[in-house]
Amino acid sequence: MPESLGDYYMSAHRIIIEKYIEGFRRSDHAQILSCLSDDIVWVLHGYKTLKGKDAFDAEIENEGFEGNPVLTIDRMIEEGDSVVVTGSGSVTKRGDERLQFKFSEVFTFSGDAISRLETFHIWLG
């Protein structure tokens, strides 16, 4: 990291993750999918594993929820081709029930595209 940039330095991978998360905040499928490799693997621990952009696209907006999620990134840790992101968020379940959660995601890159994503969600009361 260039010392002169200090805390403001953002690696290419972190910039892509910020773009990806912003896409989810707006439910912008094209923006989200532009960050992914064609052979993306998304492991939603405790739920299911998806392979390929079509499967990923179908999961972006879940029928049980409405509106856009609120997502806050707390921390990013990068090593090699992987970046771990922790944060919190909330979604609106159909019927106006607001659900809060914490998340941790491990992004693995192939070049400048996310090739594997492992998602851990903990729902809060």
C-alpha positions, -999 to +999 in steps of 0.1 A: +000+000+000+014+034-009+022+051+025+011+085+012-025+073+008-028+059+043-063+048+053-078+061+020-061+034-002-085+010-018-073-020-037-089-030-070-106-059-052-120-036-025-134-012-051-151-041-068-167-052-035-179-017-028-195-017-063-210-051-056-225-041-022-238-008-037-255-029-064-273-049-037-283-017-019-301-006-051-312-041-063-292-033-094-288-068-110-266-055-139-242-038-115-239-069-092-235-093-121-208-071-137-186-079-106-188-116-111-170-142-132-192-163-154-185-194-133-192-178-100-199-201-070-220-186-042-221-207-010-249-195+013-238-215+044-267-234+060-289-228+030-276-237-005-249-234-031-254-216-064-233-219-096-232-195-125-245-160-131-280-171-139-285-189-106-269-159-088-292-135-106-323-154-096-312-152-059-305-115-058-341-106-049-359-131-027-397-134-030-401-133+007-387-098+010-396-064-005-377-033-012-339-028-010-317-040+019-298-016+041-262-028+042-233-014+063-197-026+059-179-027+092-146-041+081-127-055+051-096-077+055-076-085+023-050-112+017-039-123-017-070-130-039-094-130-010-112-103+009-133-109+041-161-084+047-181-081+079-211-059+084-247-056+093-280-050+075-317-051+075-344-062+051-382-059+050-401-091+050-434-091+031-459-077+055-436-049+067-417-068+093-381-054+095-354-080+101-319-072+113-288-094+106-250-095+108-230-109+079-196-121+070-186-128+034-155-142+019-149-129-016-124-149-038-112-132-070-100-146-103-084-115-119-107-086-114-139-107-110-155-124-080-152-161-087-164-175-053-185-160-025-191-176+009-219-159+028-226-163+065-258-146+079-269-144+115-305-131+120-310-110+150-342-112+171 
